[in-house]
Amino acid sequence: MTQVNFTDKEYAFFKEYADSLGLSIPQMIFESVRECATNDEEDRILFDKAYEKYLADGKQTISFEELVKSLDE
C-alpha cells in the first residue's frame, strides 16, 4: 500500500472532482493516470507508423544544426 499526502486545498479539489465523476479519490487518480498512459502509448504508436511511412516514401531527415546551416547558405 502506498500513501500520498495532500494539503487540505489539494484534497478538497480532488474530492470535488472525484465526486463529480462518481468515483473515489483513488479511483479517480487511477483512471486519470491510466488514461494518460494509454494516450501516450497511442501517440507513440502513431508516431512510429508515420515515421516508418515517411522513411518508406524515400524521405530523409536532417539534424536541427543541418537545417540552420542550410538556411544560412
C-alpha atoms as an extended CHARMM CRD file, in Angstrom:
* protein
*
        73  EXT
         1         1  MET       CA              0.0000000000        0.0000000000        0.0000000000  PROA      1               0.0000000000
         2         2  THR       CA              1.1950000000        3.4940000000       -0.8320000000  PROA      2               0.0000000000
         3         3  GLN       CA              0.1950000000        6.6170000000        0.9990000000  PROA      3               0.0000000000
         4         4  VAL       CA              0.0500000000       10.0460000000       -0.6050000000  PROA      4               0.0000000000
         5         5  ASN       CA             -0.3830000000       13.1880000000        1.4560000000  PROA      5               0.0000000000
         6         6  PHE       CA             -2.2690000000       16.2070000000        0.1110000000  PROA      6               0.0000000000
         7         7  THR       CA             -2.7180000000       19.6540000000        1.5190000000  PROA      7               0.0000000000
         8         8  ASP       CA             -6.2640000000       20.4500000000        2.5960000000  PROA      8               0.0000000000
         9         9  LYS       CA             -6.7040000000       22.5470000000       -0.5380000000  PROA      9               0.0000000000
        10        10  GLU       CA             -5.4520000000       19.7470000000       -2.8200000000  PROA      10              0.0000000000
        11        11  TYR       CA             -7.6410000000       17.1850000000       -1.0610000000  PROA      11              0.0000000000
        12        12  ALA       CA            -10.7240000000       19.4000000000       -1.4300000000  PROA      12              0.0000000000
        13        13  PHE       CA            -10.0040000000       19.8220000000       -5.1510000000  PROA      13              0.0000000000
        14        14  PHE       CA             -9.5210000000       16.0740000000       -5.7160000000  PROA      14              0.0000000000
        15        15  LYS       CA            -12.5730000000       15.2300000000       -3.6060000000  PROA      15              0.0000000000
        16        16  GLU       CA            -14.8110000000       17.6410000000       -5.5180000000  PROA      16              0.0000000000
        17        17  TYR       CA            -13.5640000000       16.3710000000       -8.8810000000  PROA      17              0.0000000000
        18        18  ALA       CA            -13.8390000000       12.6970000000       -7.9050000000  PROA      18              0.0000000000
        19        19  ASP       CA            -17.3520000000       13.2540000000       -6.5410000000  PROA      19              0.0000000000
        20        20  SER       CA            -18.3850000000       14.9150000000       -9.8030000000  PROA      20              0.0000000000
        21        21  LEU       CA            -17.2980000000       11.7440000000      -11.6150000000  PROA      21              0.0000000000
        22        22  GLY       CA            -18.9580000000        9.4370000000       -9.1070000000  PROA      22              0.0000000000
        23        23  LEU       CA            -15.5810000000        7.9800000000       -8.1220000000  PROA      23              0.0000000000
        24        24  SER       CA            -13.4670000000        7.7500000000       -5.0080000000  PROA      24              0.0000000000
        25        25  ILE       CA            -10.2210000000        9.7270000000       -4.9790000000  PROA      25              0.0000000000
        26        26  PRO       CA             -8.0780000000        6.5930000000       -5.5330000000  PROA      26              0.0000000000
        27        27  GLN       CA            -10.3230000000        5.5010000000       -8.4250000000  PROA      27              0.0000000000
        28        28  MET       CA            -10.1870000000        8.9800000000       -9.9780000000  PROA      28              0.0000000000
        29        29  ILE       CA             -6.3840000000        9.1200000000       -9.7280000000  PROA      29              0.0000000000
        30        30  PHE       CA             -6.0250000000        5.6130000000      -11.1640000000  PROA      30              0.0000000000
        31        31  GLU       CA             -8.3420000000        6.3890000000      -14.0860000000  PROA      31              0.0000000000
        32        32  SER       CA             -6.5300000000        9.6570000000      -14.8000000000  PROA      32              0.0000000000
        33        33  VAL       CA             -3.1070000000        8.0080000000      -14.8210000000  PROA      33              0.0000000000
        34        34  ARG       CA             -4.3830000000        5.0850000000      -16.9170000000  PROA      34              0.0000000000
        35        35  GLU       CA             -5.8670000000        7.4720000000      -19.4690000000  PROA      35              0.0000000000
        36        36  CYS       CA             -2.6140000000        9.4590000000      -19.7270000000  PROA      36              0.0000000000
        37        37  ALA       CA             -0.5560000000        6.2980000000      -20.1440000000  PROA      37              0.0000000000
        38        38  THR       CA             -2.9270000000        4.9830000000      -22.8040000000  PROA      38              0.0000000000
        39        39  ASN       CA             -2.8230000000        8.2740000000      -24.6970000000  PROA      39              0.0000000000
        40        40  ASP       CA              0.9870000000        8.3670000000      -24.5370000000  PROA      40              0.0000000000
        41        41  GLU       CA              1.2000000000        4.8180000000      -25.8980000000  PROA      41              0.0000000000
        42        42  GLU       CA             -1.2730000000        5.5890000000      -28.6920000000  PROA      42              0.0000000000
        43        43  ASP       CA              0.7210000000        8.7070000000      -29.6190000000  PROA      43              0.0000000000
        44        44  ARG       CA              3.9590000000        6.7110000000      -29.6890000000  PROA      44              0.0000000000
        45        45  ILE       CA              2.4050000000        4.0630000000      -31.9600000000  PROA      45              0.0000000000
        46        46  LEU       CA              1.0060000000        6.7130000000      -34.3220000000  PROA      46              0.0000000000
        47        47  PHE       CA              4.3810000000        8.4760000000      -34.4340000000  PROA      47              0.0000000000
        48        48  ASP       CA              6.2390000000        5.2370000000      -35.1860000000  PROA      48              0.0000000000
        49        49  LYS       CA              3.8370000000        4.3670000000      -38.0260000000  PROA      49              0.0000000000
        50        50  ALA       CA              4.0230000000        7.8720000000      -39.5260000000  PROA      50              0.0000000000
        51        51  TYR       CA              7.8190000000        7.9090000000      -39.3080000000  PROA      51              0.0000000000
        52        52  GLU       CA              8.0710000000        4.4640000000      -40.9540000000  PROA      52              0.0000000000
        53        53  LYS       CA              5.8390000000        5.6970000000      -43.8090000000  PROA      53              0.0000000000
        54        54  TYR       CA              7.9210000000        8.8740000000      -44.0970000000  PROA      54              0.0000000000
        55        55  LEU       CA             11.1140000000        6.8410000000      -44.4850000000  PROA      55              0.0000000000
        56        56  ALA       CA              9.4470000000        4.2930000000      -46.8030000000  PROA      56              0.0000000000
        57        57  ASP       CA              8.4230000000        7.1630000000      -49.0830000000  PROA      57              0.0000000000
        58        58  GLY       CA             12.1280000000        7.9600000000      -49.5210000000  PROA      58              0.0000000000
        59        59  LYS       CA             12.1860000000       10.9940000000      -47.2740000000  PROA      59              0.0000000000
        60        60  GLN       CA             15.2760000000       11.7760000000      -45.2770000000  PROA      60              0.0000000000
        61        61  THR       CA             15.7350000000       13.6510000000      -42.0570000000  PROA      61              0.0000000000
        62        62  ILE       CA             18.3990000000       16.1670000000      -41.1560000000  PROA      62              0.0000000000
        63        63  SER       CA             19.5200000000       17.4260000000      -37.7960000000  PROA      63              0.0000000000
        64        64  PHE       CA             18.4650000000       20.8070000000      -36.4850000000  PROA      64              0.0000000000
        65        65  GLU       CA             22.0420000000       22.0060000000      -36.8910000000  PROA      65              0.0000000000
        66        66  GLU       CA             21.9940000000       20.9710000000      -40.5680000000  PROA      66              0.0000000000
        67        67  LEU       CA             18.7250000000       22.8340000000      -41.0480000000  PROA      67              0.0000000000
        68        68  VAL       CA             20.1170000000       26.0300000000      -39.5420000000  PROA      68              0.0000000000
        69        69  LYS       CA             23.2530000000       25.7310000000      -41.6610000000  PROA      69              0.0000000000
        70        70  SER       CA             21.1880000000       25.2730000000      -44.8380000000  PROA      70              0.0000000000
        71        71  LEU       CA             19.1810000000       28.3900000000      -44.0340000000  PROA      71              0.0000000000
        72        72  ASP       CA             22.3700000000       30.4280000000      -43.6970000000  PROA      72              0.0000000000
        73        73  GLU       CA             23.5680000000       29.4130000000      -47.1550000000  PROA      73              0.0000000000
